[in-house]
Amino acid sequence: MEWMSRLAFGCLVVWSFVMLCWGIFGFIEYYSGRPFVLPLQNPDFPPGTQFLHWLLISLCGIAYLAGYMTRSRYTPNIMVVIYACLATMCFIQTFDFMTDADRYVRYAMEVVLYLGISLFLFRSKRMQAHFRRREIA
């Protein structure tokens, strides 16, 4: 089980970095109107919704990476708040704007991912030790 915890720990750092880059590239495209790498804007989303989308995605990456580097004990709590905001934003996007057939399945998968990460942040001994919530036994 220790190797799985170590793997999940590393994957979460990589995933947060990807989220940060995705948010930055999304903002570049949002403000410039030109894709940086691939088109990221969803034409079905209103501009305010799209802005909030990129803001939350960027915050997700920044908050975890900053908390990881500083070993802040508040990182798990902050991430749960950000995940709740992301899940709420995704709910609005899924039920109000998206039209593709698999949108509900993707929404459910995203929520399950946020719940799984949140549980890992609070229940894993490795995460508790890293974020100074308690010592590894």
Kinemage of the C-alpha trace (Angstrom):
@kinemage 1
@onewidth
@group {chain A} dominant
@subgroup {mainchain}
@vectorlist {calphas} color= white
{ca met a 1} P 0.000 0.000 0.000
{ca glu a 2} L 2.917 2.343 0.602
{ca trp a 3} L 3.855 2.336 -3.091
{ca met a 4} L 0.275 3.252 -4.046
{ca ser a 5} L 0.319 6.160 -1.626
{ca arg a 6} L 3.648 7.322 -3.005
{ca leu a 7} L 2.368 7.007 -6.578
{ca ala a 8} L -0.846 8.912 -5.802
{ca phe a 9} L 1.205 11.567 -4.006
{ca gly a 10} L 3.371 12.090 -7.109
{ca cys a 11} L 0.406 11.953 -9.501
{ca leu a 12} L -1.339 14.679 -7.518
{ca val a 13} L 1.670 16.983 -7.918
{ca val a 14} L 1.806 16.306 -11.672
{ca trp a 15} L -1.973 16.710 -12.019
{ca ser a 16} L -1.858 20.049 -10.184
{ca phe a 17} L 0.911 21.277 -12.472
{ca val a 18} L -1.145 20.237 -15.510
{ca met a 19} L -4.194 22.046 -14.090
{ca leu a 20} L -2.128 25.198 -13.593
{ca cys a 21} L -0.770 25.062 -17.154
{ca trp a 22} L -4.230 24.345 -18.563
{ca gly a 23} L -5.629 27.337 -16.681
{ca ile a 24} L -2.838 29.627 -17.878
{ca phe a 25} L -3.231 28.496 -21.489
{ca gly a 26} L -6.990 28.929 -21.156
{ca phe a 27} L -6.540 32.498 -19.916
{ca ile a 28} L -4.099 33.274 -22.737
{ca glu a 29} L -6.668 32.103 -25.260
{ca tyr a 30} L -9.514 33.818 -23.370
{ca tyr a 31} L -7.802 37.215 -23.515
{ca ser a 32} L -6.041 36.950 -26.882
{ca gly a 33} L -8.707 35.071 -28.810
{ca arg a 34} L -6.019 32.794 -30.244
{ca pro a 35} L -5.254 29.275 -28.997
{ca phe a 36} L -1.791 28.869 -27.457
{ca val a 37} L -1.553 25.156 -28.223
{ca leu a 38} L -5.035 23.708 -28.831
{ca pro a 39} L -8.397 25.481 -28.777
{ca leu a 40} L -9.559 25.427 -25.156
{ca gln a 41} L -12.562 27.768 -25.142
{ca asn a 42} L -16.012 26.264 -25.282
{ca pro a 43} L -18.149 28.450 -27.556
{ca asp a 44} L -21.275 27.288 -25.704
{ca phe a 45} L -20.120 28.928 -22.440
{ca pro a 46} L -20.836 32.617 -21.775
{ca pro a 47} L -17.699 34.760 -21.250
{ca gly a 48} L -18.241 35.042 -17.470
{ca thr a 49} L -18.617 31.305 -17.106
{ca gln a 50} L -15.488 30.744 -19.188
{ca phe a 51} L -13.525 33.246 -17.074
{ca leu a 52} L -14.599 31.560 -13.831
{ca his a 53} L -13.738 28.178 -15.363
{ca trp a 54} L -10.125 29.243 -16.017
{ca leu a 55} L -9.855 31.001 -12.673
{ca leu a 56} L -10.900 27.906 -10.719
{ca ile a 57} L -8.683 25.585 -12.746
{ca ser a 58} L -5.693 27.891 -12.233
{ca leu a 59} L -6.458 28.219 -8.509
{ca cys a 60} L -6.630 24.448 -8.207
{ca gly a 61} L -3.091 24.097 -9.532
{ca ile a 62} L -1.646 27.088 -7.695
{ca ala a 63} L -3.219 26.233 -4.336
{ca tyr a 64} L -2.063 22.627 -4.285
{ca leu a 65} L 1.450 23.341 -5.536
{ca ala a 66} L 1.911 26.235 -3.095
{ca gly a 67} L 0.536 24.129 -0.248
{ca tyr a 68} L 2.717 21.211 -1.278
{ca met a 69} L 5.869 23.328 -1.345
{ca thr a 70} L 5.149 25.101 1.949
{ca arg a 71} L 3.678 21.976 3.580
{ca ser a 72} L 0.777 24.086 4.797
{ca arg a 73} L -1.573 22.181 7.084
{ca tyr a 74} L -4.508 24.033 5.521
{ca thr a 75} L -3.916 22.670 2.012
{ca pro a 76} L -6.413 19.778 2.259
{ca asn a 77} L -9.145 22.153 3.490
{ca ile a 78} L -8.400 24.698 0.773
{ca met a 79} L -8.455 21.988 -1.886
{ca val a 80} L -11.850 20.706 -0.735
{ca val a 81} L -13.251 24.224 -1.087
{ca ile a 82} L -11.755 24.567 -4.584
{ca tyr a 83} L -13.036 21.102 -5.583
{ca ala a 84} L -16.522 22.064 -4.378
{ca cys a 85} L -16.346 25.219 -6.494
{ca leu a 86} L -15.114 23.251 -9.510
{ca ala a 87} L -17.871 20.662 -9.089
{ca thr a 88} L -20.453 23.453 -8.857
{ca met a 89} L -19.074 25.147 -11.973
{ca cys a 90} L -19.042 21.833 -13.812
{ca phe a 91} L -22.642 21.198 -12.734
{ca ile a 92} L -23.703 24.519 -14.249
{ca gln a 93} L -21.749 23.864 -17.431
{ca thr a 94} L -23.069 20.313 -17.742
{ca phe a 95} L -26.731 21.011 -17.131
{ca asp a 96} L -27.041 24.506 -18.652
{ca phe a 97} L -24.652 24.682 -21.609
{ca met a 98} L -23.245 21.342 -22.744
{ca thr a 99} L -25.089 19.236 -25.310
{ca asp a 100} L -22.881 16.177 -25.920
{ca ala a 101} L -24.310 12.766 -25.036
{ca asp a 102} L -21.680 11.763 -22.447
{ca arg a 103} L -21.742 15.001 -20.447
{ca tyr a 104} L -23.465 13.428 -17.413
{ca val a 105} L -21.013 10.542 -17.228
{ca arg a 106} L -18.063 12.942 -17.453
{ca tyr a 107} L -19.585 15.114 -14.723
{ca ala a 108} L -20.033 12.074 -12.453
{ca met a 109} L -16.440 10.994 -13.109
{ca glu a 110} L -15.166 14.466 -12.249
{ca val a 111} L -17.083 14.539 -8.966
{ca val a 112} L -15.827 11.055 -8.056
{ca leu a 113} L -12.272 12.226 -8.802
{ca tyr a 114} L -12.671 15.244 -6.493
{ca leu a 115} L -14.122 13.053 -3.744
{ca gly a 116} L -11.313 10.509 -4.122
{ca ile a 117} L -8.599 13.155 -3.990
{ca ser a 118} L -10.255 14.794 -0.984
{ca leu a 119} L -10.382 11.480 0.873
{ca phe a 120} L -6.737 10.851 0.027
{ca leu a 121} L -5.746 14.310 1.257
{ca phe a 122} L -7.457 13.783 4.617
{ca arg a 123} L -7.059 10.042 5.226
{ca ser a 124} L -3.625 9.142 3.830
{ca lys a 125} L -0.880 8.926 6.439
{ca arg a 126} L 1.588 10.219 3.863
{ca met a 127} L -0.541 13.308 3.198
{ca gln a 128} L -1.203 13.867 6.877
{ca ala a 129} L 2.524 13.777 7.573
{ca his a 130} L 3.431 15.953 4.584
{ca phe a 131} L 0.902 18.604 5.498
{ca arg a 132} L 1.849 18.407 9.182
{ca arg a 133} L -1.516 17.098 10.229
{ca arg a 134} L 0.012 14.150 12.102
{ca glu a 135} L 3.192 12.072 12.117
{ca ile a 136} L 3.656 8.820 10.171
{ca ala a 137} L 3.439 5.887 12.576
